[in-house]
Amino acid sequence: MSLVSSHENRLLLETVQAFMKAELHPHEDLVDRLGEVPLEIGRQIEARAHEAGLYAANLPEEVGGGGLSLEAKVIMEREFGKTSHALHSWVARPTELLLACEGEQRERYLYPCVKGEKRELFALTEPEAGSDVMGMKSNARRDGDDWILNGSKHFISGPVMPDFAIVFAATGVDEGPRGSRKRVTAFLVDVGTPGFDVRDGTHCVSYRGYKTFQLSFDNVRLHQRQILGEEGKGLELSGQWLTYGRIFVGASCCGKAERLMGYATEWAASRKQFGQAIGKFQGTGFKLADMATELRAADLLVEDAVRRANEGTLSDADISMVKLYCSEMVNRVADNTVQIYGGMGLMEELPIQRLWRDARLERIWDGTSEIQRHIISRAILRPLGA
């Protein structure tokens, strides 16, 4: 990547690569087999991440974070994409939404997350409101200086049982030129608050060991001080997280595709059939050519998004193009790698099948491919009044 052009970014890349080799890669098979990250391994990764200066490296220095630039964050996420989300998520990158904390909220939520004393969840998705955020049923009504929260969330992911959740709930309705629209507010909700139940959710075949949680709220009483940001501005907050989150997903997909292509190339060069390396057959060699071309294009899309973000010209369509192309690219690379390996690509003894399973989720979370295409096509048609 051309983003790795400065001395500082080269040092970061080398630090992350060394950390992954020592602390993450050795546990991949175990975690995939167990379906969880043993707590002692997770805590060890946390401790070593602090020592390496990688813990909370995404947050600004003024709050105790590493103060990485957007370019540096993308470099880090691209490398982490080469291993399981279940493992690299223990190297916490607390959500930037916590920078909206004010006053005592910073002492109670932001700083403990930076120090590794607390973990948060980003709780937006519901059983009936995935891509359709406005379909959310979770709601909070005002009661004096308090709010009463009811509803549920699912597919809320994290490496370990959280200490609190950033919960999005409807707090009213606004009228606009396009009709009525739910007013959404973000709340900071502590685990242990009466009426708030959080438990392990369903198990996913992608990123085994990366937990999903189910959250339910039964007349949970929250003080006004537990609103994150402003009342009614929750969607704007979530949009900030999703904006850069989708770029990071794109970068992560590029990293995973690079690892897969490394395996595919090595196998194509060493596996012999009919007296020659299978890579010499066009059926295999052309797959490698397509994989290399698509990976280059995906990396360039990510780099273009970073440039646009730094210039202040990044649009929703730009972000969606990154998420759409990179997530579908890594799935094609994964499928072609399995095909090049043949039957061996599906054997549990090799990492190919695990990377293939992990890649499948990328087209779904942080906005499905269909949602990204909708955002892109809307941006094309709206200027024409369609």
SULWORA-V148786 format. One record per residue. RES is the residue in one small letter. SS is DSSP state (@ for helix, = for strand, . for the rest). PHI is phi in radians with two decimals (999 if undefined). NEAR is the number of other ideal C-beta (glycine too) atoms within 8 Angstrom. Layout:
BEGIN
{{RES	SS	PHI	NEAR} {RES	SS	PHI	NEAR}}
END
This chain:
BEGIN
{{m	.	999	8} {s	.	-1.24	5} {l	.	-1.13	10} {v	.	-1.57	9} {s	.	-1.80	5} {s	.	-1.49	6} {h	@	-1.08	5} {e	@	-1.11	7} {n	@	-1.22	13} {r	@	-1.15	9} {l	@	-1.11	8} {l	@	-1.07	12} {l	@	-1.01	11} {e	@	-1.14	8} {t	@	-1.14	11} {v	@	-1.14	13} {q	@	-1.09	9} {a	@	-1.15	8} {f	@	-1.10	14} {m	@	-1.11	14} {k	@	-1.09	8} {a	@	-1.52	8} {e	@	-1.97	10} {l	@	-1.96	14} {h	@	-0.97	7} {p	@	-1.11	6} {h	@	-1.82	10} {e	@	-1.03	13} {d	@	-1.12	7} {l	@	-1.07	9} {v	@	-1.12	16} {d	@	-1.15	11} {r	@	-1.27	6} {l	@	-1.35	8} {g	.	1.35	8} {e	=	-2.83	9} {v	.	-1.66	12} {p	.	-0.91	8} {l	@	-1.00	7} {e	@	-1.15	6} {i	@	-1.22	11} {g	@	-1.04	12} {r	@	-1.16	8} {q	@	-1.14	9} {i	@	-1.08	13} {e	@	-0.99	13} {a	@	-1.09	8} {r	@	-1.21	11} {a	@	-1.16	14} {h	@	-1.07	10} {e	@	-1.11	6} {a	@	-1.46	9} {g	.	1.36	8} {l	.	-1.69	12} {y	.	-1.27	12} {a	.	0.99	14} {a	.	-1.19	14} {n	.	-1.34	11} {l	.	-1.57	15} {p	.	-1.10	7} {e	@	-1.10	7} {e	@	-1.16	4} {v	@	-1.87	11} {g	.	1.78	9} {g	.	-1.49	13} {g	.	-1.44	11} {g	.	1.19	7} {l	.	-1.21	11} {s	.	-1.26	5} {l	@	-1.06	10} {e	@	-1.03	9} {a	@	-1.15	12} {k	@	-1.09	14} {v	@	-1.13	14} {i	@	-1.04	16} {m	@	-1.13	14} {e	@	-1.16	12} {r	@	-1.10	13} {e	@	-1.19	12} {f	@	-1.10	13} {g	.	-1.11	12} {k	.	-1.39	9} {t	.	-2.26	10} {s	.	-1.29	15} {h	@	-1.02	8} {a	@	-1.06	12} {l	@	-1.60	14} {h	@	-1.26	10} {s	.	-1.22	10} {w	.	-1.26	12} {v	.	-1.49	12} {a	.	-1.07	12} {r	.	-2.13	9} {p	.	-0.94	13} {t	.	-1.04	9} {e	@	-1.10	10} {l	@	-1.01	13} {l	@	-1.17	14} {l	@	-1.19	9} {a	@	-1.38	9} {c	.	-1.07	12} {e	.	-2.27	5} {g	.	0.97	5} {e	@	-1.15	6} {q	@	-1.05	12} {r	@	-1.17	11} {e	@	-1.23	6} {r	@	-1.52	9} {y	@	-2.20	13} {l	@	-1.14	14} {y	@	-1.09	10} {p	@	-1.08	10} {c	@	-1.25	15} {v	@	-1.14	12} {k	@	-1.41	8} {g	.	1.55	9} {e	.	-1.51	5} {k	.	-2.43	9} {r	.	-2.20	11} {e	=	-2.03	15} {l	=	-2.13	14} {f	=	-1.73	11} {a	=	-1.96	11} {l	.	-2.07	10} {t	.	-1.23	9} {e	=	-2.25	14} {p	.	-0.96	5} {e	.	-1.97	7} {a	=	-2.54	11} {g	.	-1.70	6} {s	.	-1.19	7} {d	.	-1.55	7} {v	@	-1.05	10} {m	@	-1.20	7} {g	@	-1.49	8} {m	.	-1.05	16} {k	.	-1.73	9} {s	.	-1.06	15} {n	=	-2.55	11} {a	=	-2.36	14} {r	=	-1.99	7} {r	=	-1.29	7} {d	=	-2.46	7} {g	.	1.21	4} {d	.	-1.54	4} {d	=	-1.92	10} {w	=	-2.22	15} {i	=	-1.89	11} {l	=	-1.77	17} {n	=	-2.38	10} {g	=	2.39	12} {s	=	-2.69	11} {k	=	-2.40	15} {h	=	-2.54	13} {f	=	1.00	8} {i	=	-1.62	16} {s	=	-1.83	9} {g	=	-3.11	11} {p	.	-1.38	10} {v	.	-2.73	9} {m	.	-0.93	7} {p	.	-1.39	13} {d	.	-1.71	8} {f	=	-2.78	12} {a	=	-2.26	15} {i	=	-1.60	16} {v	=	-1.89	14} {f	=	-1.78	14} {a	=	-2.52	14} {a	=	-1.30	12} {t	=	-2.11	13} {g	=	2.70	7} {v	=	-2.34	8} {d	=	-1.93	9} {e	=	-1.75	6} {g	=	-2.42	7} {p	.	-1.08	3} {r	.	-1.76	4} {g	=	1.82	6} {s	=	-1.32	7} {r	=	-2.57	10} {k	=	-1.11	10} {r	=	-1.63	11} {v	=	-1.93	14} {t	=	-2.21	15} {a	=	-1.71	16} {f	=	-2.11	15} {l	=	-1.67	15} {v	=	-2.09	15} {d	=	-1.36	8} {v	.	-1.11	11} {g	.	1.81	4} {t	.	-1.15	10} {p	.	-0.93	5} {g	.	1.60	10} {f	=	-1.73	14} {d	=	-2.02	8} {v	=	-2.26	12} {r	=	-2.57	6} {d	=	-1.03	6} {g	.	-1.76	10} {t	.	-1.28	5} {h	.	-1.81	6} {c	.	-1.79	9} {v	.	-1.37	6} {s	.	-1.56	9} {y	.	0.88	10} {r	.	-0.95	14} {g	=	1.76	13} {y	.	-1.56	12} {k	=	-1.32	12} {t	=	-2.04	13} {f	=	-2.14	15} {q	=	-1.89	12} {l	=	-2.07	15} {s	=	-2.35	10} {f	=	-2.29	15} {d	=	-2.12	8} {n	=	0.90	8} {v	=	-1.36	13} {r	=	-1.56	12} {l	=	-2.19	13} {h	=	-1.40	8} {q	@	-0.90	7} {r	@	-1.18	6} {q	@	-1.64	10} {i	=	-1.37	13} {l	=	-1.63	14} {g	.	1.36	9} {e	.	-1.91	6} {e	.	-1.10	7} {g	.	1.50	10} {k	.	-1.94	10} {g	@	-1.14	13} {l	@	-1.17	9} {e	@	-1.09	8} {l	@	-1.12	13} {s	@	-1.10	15} {g	@	-1.10	8} {q	@	-1.08	10} {w	@	-1.19	12} {l	@	-1.20	10} {t	@	-0.97	11} {y	@	-1.36	12} {g	@	-1.04	9} {r	@	-1.26	14} {i	@	-1.17	16} {f	@	-1.15	11} {v	@	-1.08	14} {g	@	-1.04	17} {a	@	-1.10	15} {s	@	-1.06	13} {c	@	-1.09	16} {c	@	-1.12	17} {g	@	-1.09	14} {k	@	-1.12	16} {a	@	-1.11	16} {e	@	-1.11	10} {r	@	-1.14	10} {l	@	-1.07	16} {m	@	-1.16	14} {g	@	-1.06	8} {y	@	-1.10	12} {a	@	-1.09	16} {t	@	-1.16	10} {e	@	-1.09	8} {w	@	-1.16	11} {a	@	-1.14	14} {a	@	-1.48	8} {s	@	-1.83	7} {r	.	-1.33	8} {k	=	-1.87	7} {q	=	-2.54	7} {f	.	0.94	3} {g	.	1.45	4} {q	=	-2.66	8} {a	=	-1.07	9} {i	@	-1.13	12} {g	@	-1.14	10} {k	@	-1.36	7} {f	.	-1.40	9} {q	@	-1.03	5} {g	@	-1.02	6} {t	@	-1.66	12} {g	@	-1.04	11} {f	@	-1.21	8} {k	@	-1.10	12} {l	@	-1.09	14} {a	@	-1.10	8} {d	@	-1.13	10} {m	@	-1.07	16} {a	@	-1.11	9} {t	@	-1.14	8} {e	@	-1.18	12} {l	@	-1.13	14} {r	@	-1.07	8} {a	@	-1.10	10} {a	@	-1.15	16} {d	@	-1.04	10} {l	@	-1.18	8} {l	@	-1.10	13} {v	@	-1.10	17} {e	@	-1.10	11} {d	@	-1.12	9} {a	@	-1.13	14} {v	@	-1.07	13} {r	@	-1.07	8} {r	@	-1.11	11} {a	@	-1.10	11} {n	@	-1.18	7} {e	@	-1.49	7} {g	.	1.41	5} {t	.	-2.00	5} {l	.	-1.20	10} {s	.	-1.89	8} {d	@	-1.05	8} {a	@	-1.15	10} {d	@	-1.02	11} {i	@	-1.10	13} {s	@	-1.14	15} {m	@	-1.10	11} {v	@	-1.09	14} {k	@	-1.07	15} {l	@	-1.10	12} {y	@	-1.20	12} {c	@	-1.16	17} {s	@	-1.22	14} {e	@	-1.34	10} {m	@	-1.06	15} {v	@	-1.15	16} {n	@	-1.22	12} {r	@	-1.18	11} {v	@	-1.10	16} {a	@	-1.10	15} {d	@	-1.16	9} {n	@	-1.15	12} {t	@	-1.14	17} {v	@	-1.03	12} {q	@	-1.13	9} {i	@	-1.13	14} {y	@	-1.30	14} {g	@	1.22	6} {g	@	-1.00	6} {m	@	-1.11	8} {g	@	-1.17	14} {l	@	-1.85	8} {m	.	-1.47	8} {e	.	-1.15	4} {e	.	-1.22	3} {l	.	-1.91	9} {p	.	-1.39	8} {i	@	-1.04	14} {q	@	-1.11	12} {r	@	-1.23	11} {l	@	-1.13	13} {w	@	-1.11	13} {r	@	-1.14	9} {d	@	-1.12	13} {a	@	-1.09	15} {r	@	-1.10	12} {l	@	-1.22	10} {e	@	-1.09	15} {r	@	-1.42	9} {i	.	-2.01	6} {w	.	-1.34	7} {d	.	1.03	7} {g	.	1.78	11} {t	.	-1.13	8} {s	@	-1.02	9} {e	@	-1.14	7} {i	@	-1.14	10} {q	@	-1.10	13} {r	@	-1.13	10} {h	@	-1.12	8} {i	@	-1.09	12} {i	@	-1.16	12} {s	@	-1.15	8} {r	@	-1.10	8} {a	@	-1.14	10} {i	@	-1.30	8} {l	@	-1.55	8} {r	@	-1.01	8} {p	.	-1.05	5} {l	.	-1.68	5} {g	.	1.41	4} {a	.	-1.69	4}}
END
